[in-house]
Amino acid sequence: MSINKINLYFDATASHPIPPDIWQTYCANLQKYYANPAAVYESGIVAQKLITDSLRDIASTFNVAPGQLLITSGATESINTVFYNFAKRRRKQQDILLIAQGEHAATVAAAKRLADDLQLELIYVPLTSSYLLDTDCLENLLQQYGERILALSNVSLSNETGTINDLMLISRLLKKYAPKALWHVDNVQGWGKIAWDFVQTAVDYVSMGGHKIGAPKGCGLLYIKEPKYFKPFIVGGGQQNNMRSGTENPPLVRAMADAALKSGNISRLNAKREYIQKLRDLLLQNISTLSYSIQGAAALRQYPGIVAISFPNIRGEVLLHSLEREGISVSTASSCHNLAAGKVAAQKAACFTEAVAQGHLRITINEEHQPDDILILAKAINKCVSFLAEINRK
Protein backbone atom coordinates (compact mmCIF):
# COMPACT_ATOMS: atom_id res chain seq x y z
CA MET A 1 0.00 0.00 0.00
CA SER A 2 1.33 3.44 -0.91
CA ILE A 3 2.25 5.64 2.02
CA ASN A 4 0.30 8.41 0.34
CA LYS A 5 -2.97 6.53 0.63
CA ILE A 6 -5.40 6.97 3.47
CA ASN A 7 -5.27 4.48 6.33
CA LEU A 8 -8.65 3.99 7.97
CA TYR A 9 -9.07 1.14 10.44
CA PHE A 10 -12.52 -0.44 10.79
CA ASP A 11 -11.60 -3.67 12.60
CA ALA A 12 -11.51 -2.80 16.29
CA THR A 13 -13.58 -5.94 16.91
CA ALA A 14 -10.37 -7.86 16.22
CA SER A 15 -8.14 -5.50 18.18
CA HIS A 16 -8.85 -2.00 19.44
CA PRO A 17 -6.17 0.64 18.84
CA ILE A 18 -4.39 1.72 22.00
CA PRO A 19 -5.39 5.30 22.92
CA PRO A 20 -2.35 7.63 23.07
CA ASP A 21 -2.78 8.44 26.78
CA ILE A 22 -2.90 4.76 27.75
CA TRP A 23 0.12 3.99 25.57
CA GLN A 24 2.15 6.85 27.06
CA THR A 25 1.33 5.85 30.63
CA TYR A 26 2.11 2.21 29.87
CA CYS A 27 5.53 3.05 28.43
CA ALA A 28 6.34 5.29 31.39
CA ASN A 29 5.29 2.57 33.81
CA LEU A 30 7.52 0.02 32.09
CA GLN A 31 10.49 2.11 33.16
CA LYS A 32 9.15 2.89 36.61
CA TYR A 33 7.73 -0.48 37.74
CA TYR A 34 10.46 -2.90 36.68
CA ALA A 35 10.77 -4.97 39.86
CA ASN A 36 9.20 -8.38 40.33
CA PRO A 37 5.92 -7.79 42.19
CA ALA A 38 6.63 -10.84 44.35
CA ALA A 39 9.81 -9.28 45.72
CA VAL A 40 9.74 -8.18 49.38
CA TYR A 41 11.86 -5.04 48.98
CA GLU A 42 10.37 -1.62 48.31
CA SER A 43 10.35 -1.58 44.50
CA GLY A 44 8.69 -5.01 44.46
CA ILE A 45 6.08 -3.92 47.00
CA VAL A 46 5.36 -0.80 44.95
CA ALA A 47 4.95 -2.93 41.82
CA GLN A 48 2.52 -5.23 43.66
CA LYS A 49 0.56 -2.19 44.85
CA LEU A 50 0.15 -1.07 41.24
CA ILE A 51 -1.47 -4.45 40.49
CA THR A 52 -3.66 -4.29 43.61
CA ASP A 53 -4.85 -0.77 42.82
CA SER A 54 -5.46 -1.68 39.18
CA LEU A 55 -7.61 -4.69 40.08
CA ARG A 56 -9.58 -2.55 42.52
CA ASP A 57 -10.27 -0.04 39.76
CA ILE A 58 -11.36 -2.74 37.30
CA ALA A 59 -13.54 -4.42 39.91
CA SER A 60 -15.30 -1.11 40.57
CA THR A 61 -16.48 -0.99 36.95
CA PHE A 62 -18.19 -4.38 37.40
CA ASN A 63 -19.34 -3.88 41.01
CA VAL A 64 -17.50 -7.03 42.08
CA ALA A 65 -14.72 -7.74 44.58
CA PRO A 66 -11.10 -7.51 43.36
CA GLY A 67 -10.55 -11.02 44.68
CA GLN A 68 -13.06 -12.31 42.13
CA LEU A 69 -10.86 -11.18 39.24
CA LEU A 70 -7.98 -13.22 37.87
CA ILE A 71 -5.33 -11.70 35.61
CA THR A 72 -4.63 -13.88 32.56
CA SER A 73 -2.68 -13.57 29.33
CA GLY A 74 -5.90 -13.04 27.39
CA ALA A 75 -9.37 -14.38 26.74
CA THR A 76 -8.16 -17.69 25.29
CA GLU A 77 -6.42 -18.54 28.54
CA SER A 78 -9.45 -17.38 30.51
CA ILE A 79 -11.75 -19.63 28.48
CA ASN A 80 -9.48 -22.66 28.80
CA THR A 81 -9.24 -22.03 32.54
CA VAL A 82 -13.03 -22.04 32.76
CA PHE A 83 -13.38 -25.38 30.99
CA TYR A 84 -10.65 -26.85 33.20
CA ASN A 85 -12.78 -25.82 36.19
CA PHE A 86 -15.87 -27.33 34.57
CA ALA A 87 -14.01 -30.63 34.67
CA LYS A 88 -12.91 -30.19 38.27
CA ARG A 89 -16.41 -29.26 39.46
CA ARG A 90 -18.28 -31.94 37.54
CA ARG A 91 -20.85 -33.96 39.47
CA LYS A 92 -21.19 -37.69 38.82
CA GLN A 93 -24.53 -37.51 36.97
CA GLN A 94 -23.53 -34.58 34.73
CA ASP A 95 -22.84 -35.80 31.20
CA ILE A 96 -24.18 -32.94 29.02
CA LEU A 97 -22.22 -29.86 27.93
CA LEU A 98 -24.01 -26.99 26.17
CA ILE A 99 -22.43 -24.27 24.08
CA ALA A 100 -24.10 -21.86 21.71
CA GLN A 101 -23.48 -21.82 17.99
CA GLY A 102 -21.29 -18.99 16.80
CA GLU A 103 -18.89 -19.21 19.76
CA HIS A 104 -15.24 -18.27 19.50
CA ALA A 105 -12.79 -20.96 18.38
CA ALA A 106 -11.30 -21.09 21.89
CA THR A 107 -14.66 -22.06 23.38
CA VAL A 108 -15.42 -24.62 20.69
CA ALA A 109 -11.99 -26.26 20.98
CA ALA A 110 -12.04 -26.28 24.79
CA ALA A 111 -15.58 -27.68 24.84
CA LYS A 112 -14.74 -30.43 22.36
CA ARG A 113 -11.64 -31.44 24.29
CA LEU A 114 -13.55 -31.53 27.58
CA ALA A 115 -16.34 -33.57 26.00
CA ASP A 116 -13.82 -36.03 24.56
CA ASP A 117 -11.83 -36.32 27.80
CA LEU A 118 -14.86 -36.85 30.06
CA GLN A 119 -17.06 -38.60 27.48
CA LEU A 120 -19.68 -35.88 27.65
CA GLU A 121 -22.34 -35.22 25.05
CA LEU A 122 -21.60 -31.84 23.50
CA ILE A 123 -24.77 -30.07 22.32
CA TYR A 124 -24.78 -26.84 20.31
CA VAL A 125 -27.64 -24.50 21.18
CA PRO A 126 -28.80 -23.02 17.85
CA LEU A 127 -29.12 -19.37 16.98
CA THR A 128 -32.27 -17.65 15.80
CA SER A 129 -32.55 -16.05 12.38
CA SER A 130 -31.41 -12.85 14.12
CA TYR A 131 -28.21 -14.58 15.27
CA LEU A 132 -29.25 -14.59 18.93
CA LEU A 133 -29.07 -17.63 21.16
CA ASP A 134 -32.41 -19.42 20.69
CA THR A 135 -33.78 -19.24 24.23
CA ASP A 136 -36.83 -21.36 23.32
CA CYS A 137 -34.51 -24.15 22.23
CA LEU A 138 -32.34 -23.60 25.29
CA GLU A 139 -35.38 -23.90 27.55
CA ASN A 140 -36.32 -27.19 25.88
CA LEU A 141 -32.79 -28.54 26.37
CA LEU A 142 -32.70 -27.45 30.00
CA GLN A 143 -36.09 -29.09 30.63
CA GLN A 144 -34.99 -32.26 28.86
CA TYR A 145 -31.61 -32.75 30.55
CA GLY A 146 -31.93 -30.82 33.84
CA GLU A 147 -29.43 -32.06 36.42
CA ARG A 148 -27.44 -33.90 33.75
CA ILE A 149 -26.14 -30.56 32.42
CA LEU A 150 -22.62 -29.75 33.55
CA ALA A 151 -22.38 -26.26 32.04
CA LEU A 152 -23.49 -23.75 29.45
CA SER A 153 -21.19 -21.36 27.59
CA ASN A 154 -22.32 -18.47 25.41
CA VAL A 155 -21.22 -14.99 24.34
CA SER A 156 -22.67 -11.77 25.67
CA LEU A 157 -22.20 -10.03 22.32
CA SER A 158 -21.40 -11.72 19.01
CA ASN A 159 -18.08 -10.84 17.44
CA GLU A 160 -19.57 -11.76 14.05
CA THR A 161 -22.83 -9.82 14.03
CA GLY A 162 -22.88 -7.57 17.11
CA THR A 163 -26.06 -9.20 18.41
CA ILE A 164 -26.59 -8.99 22.18
CA ASN A 165 -27.89 -12.06 24.00
CA ASP A 166 -30.55 -11.73 26.70
CA LEU A 167 -28.38 -12.74 29.65
CA MET A 168 -31.04 -12.13 32.29
CA LEU A 169 -33.43 -14.49 30.50
CA ILE A 170 -30.72 -17.13 30.16
CA SER A 171 -29.99 -16.72 33.87
CA ARG A 172 -33.64 -17.27 34.79
CA LEU A 173 -33.88 -20.38 32.62
CA LEU A 174 -30.77 -21.90 34.18
CA LYS A 175 -32.01 -21.17 37.69
CA LYS A 176 -35.41 -22.72 36.92
CA TYR A 177 -34.39 -25.90 35.10
CA ALA A 178 -30.70 -26.57 35.82
CA PRO A 179 -29.70 -24.74 39.01
CA LYS A 180 -26.59 -26.89 39.50
CA ALA A 181 -25.24 -26.24 36.02
CA LEU A 182 -22.25 -23.91 35.73
CA TRP A 183 -22.45 -20.92 33.40
CA HIS A 184 -19.70 -19.16 31.48
CA VAL A 185 -20.21 -15.96 29.51
CA ASP A 186 -17.62 -14.96 26.92
CA ASN A 187 -17.66 -11.17 27.40
CA VAL A 188 -14.73 -10.49 25.11
CA GLN A 189 -16.78 -8.35 22.75
CA GLY A 190 -19.24 -7.13 25.36
CA TRP A 191 -16.56 -5.46 27.49
CA GLY A 192 -16.57 -1.75 26.72
CA LYS A 193 -19.69 -2.01 24.57
CA ILE A 194 -22.56 -3.09 26.82
CA ALA A 195 -23.24 -3.02 30.55
CA TRP A 196 -24.64 -6.02 32.40
CA ASP A 197 -24.58 -7.15 36.01
CA PHE A 198 -22.38 -10.15 36.86
CA VAL A 199 -23.92 -10.47 40.32
CA GLN A 200 -27.55 -10.09 39.28
CA THR A 201 -27.24 -12.70 36.55
CA ALA A 202 -25.41 -15.06 38.95
CA VAL A 203 -22.96 -16.03 36.21
CA ASP A 204 -20.17 -18.33 37.41
CA TYR A 205 -17.39 -17.26 35.05
CA VAL A 206 -16.84 -14.32 32.69
CA SER A 207 -13.88 -14.18 30.30
CA MET A 208 -12.45 -10.96 28.87
CA GLY A 209 -9.49 -9.73 26.82
CA GLY A 210 -7.75 -6.41 27.36
CA HIS A 211 -6.83 -5.67 23.76
CA LYS A 212 -10.52 -5.46 22.81
CA ILE A 213 -10.92 -2.29 24.88
CA GLY A 214 -7.66 -0.51 24.07
CA ALA A 215 -5.09 -2.18 26.33
CA PRO A 216 -1.94 -3.75 24.86
CA LYS A 217 -2.18 -7.39 23.79
CA GLY A 218 -1.22 -10.07 26.28
CA CYS A 219 -3.59 -9.30 29.14
CA GLY A 220 -7.03 -10.59 30.02
CA LEU A 221 -9.36 -11.23 32.91
CA LEU A 222 -11.47 -13.98 34.35
CA TYR A 223 -14.32 -13.20 36.73
CA ILE A 224 -14.96 -16.01 39.20
CA LYS A 225 -18.17 -15.92 41.22
CA GLU A 226 -16.92 -18.27 43.94
CA PRO A 227 -13.10 -18.24 44.20
CA LYS A 228 -13.19 -20.82 47.01
CA TYR A 229 -14.14 -23.50 44.47
CA PHE A 230 -11.60 -22.37 41.87
CA LYS A 231 -8.83 -24.72 40.73
CA PRO A 232 -5.72 -23.17 39.14
CA PHE A 233 -5.13 -24.05 35.51
CA ILE A 234 -1.51 -22.79 35.59
CA VAL A 235 0.51 -23.88 38.62
CA GLY A 236 3.97 -22.91 39.77
CA GLY A 237 5.06 -20.06 42.02
CA GLY A 238 1.65 -19.46 43.53
CA GLN A 239 1.05 -15.90 42.35
CA GLN A 240 -2.42 -14.34 42.58
CA ASN A 241 -3.23 -16.20 45.81
CA ASN A 242 -2.32 -19.54 44.23
CA MET A 243 -4.99 -19.03 41.56
CA ARG A 244 -2.64 -18.49 38.62
CA SER A 245 1.11 -18.86 38.75
CA GLY A 246 3.43 -16.73 36.68
CA THR A 247 5.04 -13.34 37.25
CA GLU A 248 2.57 -10.54 36.60
CA ASN A 249 3.31 -7.49 34.46
CA PRO A 250 2.24 -4.50 36.61
CA PRO A 251 2.35 -1.86 33.83
CA LEU A 252 0.25 -4.10 31.59
CA VAL A 253 -2.35 -4.63 34.30
CA ARG A 254 -2.45 -0.88 34.91
CA ALA A 255 -2.98 -0.26 31.19
CA MET A 256 -5.91 -2.69 31.22
CA ALA A 257 -7.36 -0.87 34.24
CA ASP A 258 -6.98 2.50 32.53
CA ALA A 259 -8.74 1.15 29.44
CA ALA A 260 -11.51 -0.30 31.61
CA LEU A 261 -12.05 2.98 33.44
CA LYS A 262 -12.11 4.81 30.13
CA SER A 263 -14.70 2.54 28.56
CA GLY A 264 -16.66 1.01 31.42
CA ASN A 265 -18.75 3.90 32.74
CA ILE A 266 -22.45 3.26 31.99
CA SER A 267 -23.22 6.85 30.99
CA ARG A 268 -20.20 6.80 28.71
CA LEU A 269 -21.30 3.49 27.21
CA ASN A 270 -24.74 4.91 26.44
CA ALA A 271 -23.32 8.09 24.91
CA LYS A 272 -20.84 6.07 22.87
CA ARG A 273 -23.56 3.77 21.59
CA GLU A 274 -25.74 6.71 20.52
CA TYR A 275 -22.85 8.31 18.66
CA ILE A 276 -21.88 5.06 16.94
CA GLN A 277 -25.52 4.48 15.94
CA LYS A 278 -25.47 7.82 14.11
CA LEU A 279 -22.30 6.80 12.28
CA ARG A 280 -23.84 3.44 11.33
CA ASP A 281 -26.93 5.20 9.99
CA LEU A 282 -24.70 7.57 8.02
CA LEU A 283 -22.87 4.64 6.44
CA LEU A 284 -26.02 2.82 5.41
CA GLN A 285 -27.58 6.01 4.06
CA ASN A 286 -24.57 6.57 1.84
CA ILE A 287 -24.54 3.07 0.34
CA SER A 288 -28.32 2.94 -0.08
CA THR A 289 -28.09 2.69 -3.87
CA LEU A 290 -26.33 -0.67 -3.51
CA SER A 291 -28.04 -3.99 -2.94
CA TYR A 292 -26.92 -5.52 0.36
CA SER A 293 -28.12 -7.55 3.34
CA ILE A 294 -27.39 -7.02 7.03
CA GLN A 295 -26.90 -9.94 9.40
CA GLY A 296 -28.10 -8.94 12.85
CA ALA A 297 -30.99 -8.28 15.18
CA ALA A 298 -33.47 -5.51 15.96
CA ALA A 299 -32.02 -2.34 17.50
CA LEU A 300 -32.57 -3.38 21.13
CA ARG A 301 -30.46 -6.50 20.66
CA GLN A 302 -27.96 -5.06 18.19
CA TYR A 303 -24.73 -3.25 18.96
CA PRO A 304 -24.45 -0.63 16.21
CA GLY A 305 -20.67 -0.65 16.01
CA ILE A 306 -20.50 -4.07 14.37
CA VAL A 307 -21.94 -3.98 10.87
CA ALA A 308 -22.26 -7.47 9.40
CA ILE A 309 -23.01 -6.90 5.74
CA SER A 310 -22.92 -8.81 2.46
CA PHE A 311 -23.40 -7.85 -1.19
CA PRO A 312 -24.96 -10.21 -3.75
CA ASN A 313 -22.50 -12.36 -5.71
CA ILE A 314 -19.44 -10.65 -4.21
CA ARG A 315 -17.09 -12.64 -2.02
CA GLY A 316 -16.24 -10.95 1.25
CA GLU A 317 -12.54 -11.67 0.93
CA VAL A 318 -12.38 -10.11 -2.54
CA LEU A 319 -14.15 -6.99 -1.33
CA LEU A 320 -11.88 -6.82 1.71
CA HIS A 321 -8.78 -6.67 -0.47
CA SER A 322 -10.42 -4.19 -2.83
CA LEU A 323 -11.07 -1.88 0.12
CA GLU A 324 -7.55 -2.48 1.38
CA ARG A 325 -6.22 -1.04 -1.88
CA GLU A 326 -8.25 2.06 -1.05
CA GLY A 327 -6.49 2.30 2.32
CA ILE A 328 -9.35 0.86 4.37
CA SER A 329 -9.09 -2.11 6.76
CA VAL A 330 -12.18 -4.23 7.44
CA SER A 331 -12.70 -7.92 8.16
CA THR A 332 -14.50 -10.93 6.79
CA ALA A 333 -16.24 -13.43 9.05
CA SER A 334 -13.83 -15.02 11.48
CA SER A 335 -13.79 -18.80 11.61
CA CYS A 336 -15.98 -18.83 14.76
CA HIS A 337 -15.10 -22.47 15.16
CA ASN A 338 -12.11 -24.74 15.24
CA LEU A 339 -11.48 -25.94 11.70
CA ALA A 340 -9.26 -28.66 13.08
CA ALA A 341 -12.34 -30.21 14.68
CA GLY A 342 -13.52 -31.48 11.32
CA LYS A 343 -16.11 -30.42 8.76
CA VAL A 344 -19.18 -31.78 10.58
CA ALA A 345 -18.21 -30.24 13.92
CA ALA A 346 -17.34 -26.98 12.18
CA GLN A 347 -20.78 -26.80 10.59
CA LYS A 348 -22.45 -27.40 13.94
CA ALA A 349 -20.44 -24.62 15.59
CA ALA A 350 -20.57 -22.05 12.80
CA CYS A 351 -22.32 -18.73 13.17
CA PHE A 352 -23.22 -18.45 9.48
CA THR A 353 -24.27 -20.82 6.75
CA GLU A 354 -21.53 -21.35 4.20
CA ALA A 355 -23.35 -19.17 1.68
CA VAL A 356 -23.61 -16.21 4.07
CA ALA A 357 -20.02 -16.65 5.26
CA GLN A 358 -18.70 -16.48 1.69
CA GLY A 359 -20.01 -12.95 1.18
CA HIS A 360 -19.83 -11.62 4.71
CA LEU A 361 -17.94 -8.44 5.55
CA ARG A 362 -17.57 -7.15 9.10
CA ILE A 363 -17.13 -3.41 9.58
CA THR A 364 -16.41 -2.10 13.07
CA ILE A 365 -17.27 1.49 13.88
CA ASN A 366 -15.99 2.92 17.15
CA GLU A 367 -16.02 6.18 19.04
CA GLU A 368 -12.74 7.36 17.50
CA HIS A 369 -14.29 7.52 14.03
CA GLN A 370 -15.55 10.81 12.65
CA PRO A 371 -18.37 11.37 10.12
CA ASP A 372 -15.78 12.16 7.45
CA ASP A 373 -14.22 8.72 8.00
CA ILE A 374 -17.60 7.11 7.41
CA LEU A 375 -18.14 9.08 4.23
CA ILE A 376 -14.75 7.96 2.92
CA LEU A 377 -15.63 4.36 3.77
CA ALA A 378 -19.01 4.63 2.04
CA LYS A 379 -17.43 6.12 -1.07
CA ALA A 380 -14.90 3.29 -1.21
CA ILE A 381 -17.59 0.65 -0.74
CA ASN A 382 -19.67 2.16 -3.54
CA LYS A 383 -16.64 2.23 -5.82
CA CYS A 384 -15.43 -1.30 -5.07
CA VAL A 385 -18.83 -3.01 -5.05
CA SER A 386 -19.81 -1.35 -8.33
CA PHE A 387 -16.51 -2.38 -9.92
CA LEU A 388 -16.76 -5.99 -8.73
CA ALA A 389 -20.42 -6.23 -9.76
CA GLU A 390 -19.49 -5.01 -13.25
CA ILE A 391 -16.78 -7.66 -13.51
CA ASN A 392 -19.27 -10.34 -12.44
CA ARG A 393 -21.72 -9.24 -15.13
CA LYS A 394 -19.02 -9.70 -17.76
C-alpha positions in Angstrom: 0.0 0.0 0.0 1.3 3.4 -0.9 2.3 5.6 2.0 0.3 8.4 0.3 -3.0 6.5 0.6 -5.4 7.0 3.5 -5.3 4.5 6.3 -8.7 4.0 8.0 -9.1 1.1 10.4 -12.5 -0.4 10.8 -11.6 -3.7 12.6 -11.5 -2.8 16.3 -13.6 -5.9 16.9 -10.4 -7.9 16.2 -8.1 -5.5 18.2 -8.9 -2.0 19.4 -6.2 0.6 18.8 -4.4 1.7 22.0 -5.4 5.3 22.9 -2.4 7.6 23.1 -2.8 8.4 26.8 -2.9 4.8 27.7 0.1 4.0 25.6 2.2 6.9 27.1 1.3 5.9 30.6 2.1 2.2 29.9 5.5 3.1 28.4 6.3 5.3 31.4 5.3 2.6 33.8 7.5 0.0 32.1 10.5 2.1 33.2 9.1 2.9 36.6 7.7 -0.5 37.7 10.5 -2.9 36.7 10.8 -5.0 39.9 9.2 -8.4 40.3 5.9 -7.8 42.2 6.6 -10.8 44.3 9.8 -9.3 45.7 9.7 -8.2 49.4 11.9 -5.0 49.0 10.4 -1.6 48.3 10.3 -1.6 44.5 8.7 -5.0 44.5 6.1 -3.9 47.0 5.4 -0.8 45.0 5.0 -2.9 41.8 2.5 -5.2 43.7 0.6 -2.2 44.9 0.2 -1.1 41.2 -1.5 -4.4 40.5 -3.7 -4.3 43.6 -4.8 -0.8 42.8 -5.5 -1.7 39.2 -7.6 -4.7 40.1 -9.6 -2.6 42.5 -10.3 0.0 39.8 -11.4 -2.7 37.3 -13.5 -4.4 39.9 -15.3 -1.1 40.6 -16.5 -1.0 37.0 -18.2 -4.4 37.4 -19.3 -3.9 41.0 -17.5 -7.0 42.1 -14.7 -7.7 44.6 -11.1 -7.5 43.4 -10.6 -11.0 44.7 -13.1 -12.3 42.1 -10.9 -11.2 39.2 -8.0 -13.2 37.9 -5.3 -11.7 35.6 -4.6 -13.9 32.6 -2.7 -13.6 29.3 -5.9 -13.0 27.4 -9.4 -14.4 26.7 -8.2 -17.7 25.3 -6.4 -18.5 28.5 -9.4 -17.4 30.5 -11.8 -19.6 28.5 -9.5 -22.7 28.8 -9.2 -22.0 32.5 -13.0 -22.0 32.8 -13.4 -25.4 31.0 -10.7 -26.9 33.2 -12.8 -25.8 36.2 -15.9 -27.3 34.6 -14.0 -30.6 34.7 -12.9 -30.2 38.3 -16.4 -29.3 39.5 -18.3 -31.9 37.5 -20.9 -34.0 39.5 -21.2 -37.7 38.8 -24.5 -37.5 37.0 -23.5 -34.6 34.7 -22.8 -35.8 31.2 -24.2 -32.9 29.0 -22.2 -29.9 27.9 -24.0 -27.0 26.2 -22.4 -24.3 24.1 -24.1 -21.9 21.7 -23.5 -21.8 18.0 -21.3 -19.0 16.8 -18.9 -19.2 19.8 -15.2 -18.3 19.5 -12.8 -21.0 18.4 -11.3 -21.1 21.9 -14.7 -22.1 23.4 -15.4 -24.6 20.7 -12.0 -26.3 21.0 -12.0 -26.3 24.8 -15.6 -27.7 24.8 -14.7 -30.4 22.4 -11.6 -31.4 24.3 -13.6 -31.5 27.6 -16.3 -33.6 26.0 -13.8 -36.0 24.6 -11.8 -36.3 27.8 -14.9 -36.8 30.1 -17.1 -38.6 27.5 -19.7 -35.9 27.7 -22.3 -35.2 25.1 -21.6 -31.8 23.5 -24.8 -30.1 22.3 -24.8 -26.8 20.3 -27.6 -24.5 21.2 -28.8 -23.0 17.8 -29.1 -19.4 17.0 -32.3 -17.6 15.8 -32.6 -16.0 12.4 -31.4 -12.8 14.1 -28.2 -14.6 15.3 -29.2 -14.6 18.9 -29.1 -17.6 21.2 -32.4 -19.4 20.7 -33.8 -19.2 24.2 -36.8 -21.4 23.3 -34.5 -24.1 22.2 -32.3 -23.6 25.3 -35.4 -23.9 27.5 -36.3 -27.2 25.9 -32.8 -28.5 26.4 -32.7 -27.5 30.0 -36.1 -29.1 30.6 -35.0 -32.3 28.9 -31.6 -32.8 30.5 -31.9 -30.8 33.8 -29.4 -32.1 36.4 -27.4 -33.9 33.7 -26.1 -30.6 32.4 -22.6 -29.7 33.5 -22.4 -26.3 32.0 -23.5 -23.7 29.4 -21.2 -21.4 27.6 -22.3 -18.5 25.4 -21.2 -15.0 24.3 -22.7 -11.8 25.7 -22.2 -10.0 22.3 -21.4 -11.7 19.0 -18.1 -10.8 17.4 -19.6 -11.8 14.1 -22.8 -9.8 14.0 -22.9 -7.6 17.1 -26.1 -9.2 18.4 -26.6 -9.0 22.2 -27.9 -12.1 24.0 -30.5 -11.7 26.7 -28.4 -12.7 29.6 -31.0 -12.1 32.3 -33.4 -14.5 30.5 -30.7 -17.1 30.2 -30.0 -16.7 33.9 -33.6 -17.3 34.8 -33.9 -20.4 32.6 -30.8 -21.9 34.2 -32.0 -21.2 37.7 -35.4 -22.7 36.9 -34.4 -25.9 35.1 -30.7 -26.6 35.8 -29.7 -24.7 39.0 -26.6 -26.9 39.5 -25.2 -26.2 36.0 -22.2 -23.9 35.7 -22.5 -20.9 33.4 -19.7 -19.2 31.5 -20.2 -16.0 29.5 -17.6 -15.0 26.9 -17.7 -11.2 27.4 -14.7 -10.5 25.1 -16.8 -8.3 22.8 -19.2 -7.1 25.4 -16.6 -5.5 27.5 -16.6 -1.8 26.7 -19.7 -2.0 24.6 -22.6 -3.1 26.8 -23.2 -3.0 30.6 -24.6 -6.0 32.4 -24.6 -7.2 36.0 -22.4 -10.1 36.9 -23.9 -10.5 40.3 -27.5 -10.1 39.3 -27.2 -12.7 36.5 -25.4 -15.1 38.9 -23.0 -16.0 36.2 -20.2 -18.3 37.4 -17.4 -17.3 35.1 -16.8 -14.3 32.7 -13.9 -14.2 30.3 -12.4 -11.0 28.9 -9.5 -9.7 26.8 -7.7 -6.4 27.4 -6.8 -5.7 23.8 -10.5 -5.5 22.8 -10.9 -2.3 24.9 -7.7 -0.5 24.1 -5.1 -2.2 26.3 -1.9 -3.7 24.9 -2.2 -7.4 23.8 -1.2 -10.1 26.3 -3.6 -9.3 29.1 -7.0 -10.6 30.0 -9.4 -11.2 32.9 -11.5 -14.0 34.3 -14.3 -13.2 36.7 -15.0 -16.0 39.2 -18.2 -15.9 41.2 -16.9 -18.3 43.9 -13.1 -18.2 44.2 -13.2 -20.8 47.0 -14.1 -23.5 44.5 -11.6 -22.4 41.9 -8.8 -24.7 40.7 -5.7 -23.2 39.1 -5.1 -24.0 35.5 -1.5 -22.8 35.6 0.5 -23.9 38.6 4.0 -22.9 39.8 5.1 -20.1 42.0 1.6 -19.5 43.5 1.1 -15.9 42.4 -2.4 -14.3 42.6 -3.2 -16.2 45.8 -2.3 -19.5 44.2 -5.0 -19.0 41.6 -2.6 -18.5 38.6 1.1 -18.9 38.8 3.4 -16.7 36.7 5.0 -13.3 37.2 2.6 -10.5 36.6 3.3 -7.5 34.5 2.2 -4.5 36.6 2.3 -1.9 33.8 0.3 -4.1 31.6 -2.4 -4.6 34.3 -2.5 -0.9 34.9 -3.0 -0.3 31.2 -5.9 -2.7 31.2 -7.4 -0.9 34.2 -7.0 2.5 32.5 -8.7 1.1 29.4 -11.5 -0.3 31.6 -12.1 3.0 33.4 -12.1 4.8 30.1 -14.7 2.5 28.6 -16.7 1.0 31.4 -18.8 3.9 32.7 -22.4 3.3 32.0 -23.2 6.8 31.0 -20.2 6.8 28.7 -21.3 3.5 27.2 -24.7 4.9 26.4 -23.3 8.1 24.9 -20.8 6.1 22.9 -23.6 3.8 21.6 -25.7 6.7 20.5 -22.8 8.3 18.7 -21.9 5.1 16.9 -25.5 4.5 15.9 -25.5 7.8 14.1 -22.3 6.8 12.3 -23.8 3.4 11.3 -26.9 5.2 10.0 -24.7 7.6 8.0 -22.9 4.6 6.4 -26.0 2.8 5.4 -27.6 6.0 4.1 -24.6 6.6 1.8 -24.5 3.1 0.3 -28.3 2.9 -0.1 -28.1 2.7 -3.9 -26.3 -0.7 -3.5 -28.0 -4.0 -2.9 -26.9 -5.5 0.4 -28.1 -7.6 3.3 -27.4 -7.0 7.0 -26.9 -9.9 9.4 -28.1 -8.9 12.8 -31.0 -8.3 15.2 -33.5 -5.5 16.0 -32.0 -2.3 17.5 -32.6 -3.4 21.1 -30.5 -6.5 20.7 -28.0 -5.1 18.2 -24.7 -3.3 19.0 -24.4 -0.6 16.2 -20.7 -0.7 16.0 -20.5 -4.1 14.4 -21.9 -4.0 10.9 -22.3 -7.5 9.4 -23.0 -6.9 5.7 -22.9 -8.8 2.5 -23.4 -7.9 -1.2 -25.0 -10.2 -3.8 -22.5 -12.4 -5.7 -19.4 -10.7 -4.2 -17.1 -12.6 -2.0 -16.2 -10.9 1.2 -12.5 -11.7 0.9 -12.4 -10.1 -2.5 -14.2 -7.0 -1.3 -11.9 -6.8 1.7 -8.8 -6.7 -0.5 -10.4 -4.2 -2.8 -11.1 -1.9 0.1 -7.6 -2.5 1.4 -6.2 -1.0 -1.9 -8.3 2.1 -1.0 -6.5 2.3 2.3 -9.4 0.9 4.4 -9.1 -2.1 6.8 -12.2 -4.2 7.4 -12.7 -7.9 8.2 -14.5 -10.9 6.8 -16.2 -13.4 9.1 -13.8 -15.0 11.5 -13.8 -18.8 11.6 -16.0 -18.8 14.8 -15.1 -22.5 15.2 -12.1 -24.7 15.2 -11.5 -25.9 11.7 -9.3 -28.7 13.1 -12.3 -30.2 14.7 -13.5 -31.5 11.3 -16.1 -30.4 8.8 -19.2 -31.8 10.6 -18.2 -30.2 13.9 -17.3 -27.0 12.2 -20.8 -26.8 10.6 -22.4 -27.4 13.9 -20.4 -24.6 15.6 -20.6 -22.1 12.8 -22.3 -18.7 13.2 -23.2 -18.5 9.5 -24.3 -20.8 6.8 -21.5 -21.3 4.2 -23.4 -19.2 1.7 -23.6 -16.2 4.1 -20.0 -16.7 5.3 -18.7 -16.5 1.7 -20.0 -13.0 1.2 -19.8 -11.6 4.7 -17.9 -8.4 5.6 -17.6 -7.1 9.1 -17.1 -3.4 9.6 -16.4 -2.1 13.1 -17.3 1.5 13.9 -16.0 2.9 17.2 -16.0 6.2 19.0 -12.7 7.4 17.5 -14.3 7.5 14.0 -15.5 10.8 12.6 -18.4 11.4 10.1 -15.8 12.2 7.4 -14.2 8.7 8.0 -17.6 7.1 7.4 -18.1 9.1 4.2 -14.7 8.0 2.9 -15.6 4.4 3.8 -19.0 4.6 2.0 -17.4 6.1 -1.1 -14.9 3.3 -1.2 -17.6 0.6 -0.7 -19.7 2.2 -3.5 -16.6 2.2 -5.8 -15.4 -1.3 -5.1 -18.8 -3.0 -5.1 -19.8 -1.3 -8.3 -16.5 -2.4 -9.9 -16.8 -6.0 -8.7 -20.4 -6.2 -9.8 -19.5 -5.0 -13.3 -16.8 -7.7 -13.5 -19.3 -10.3 -12.4 -21.7 -9.2 -15.1 -19.0 -9.7 -17.8 
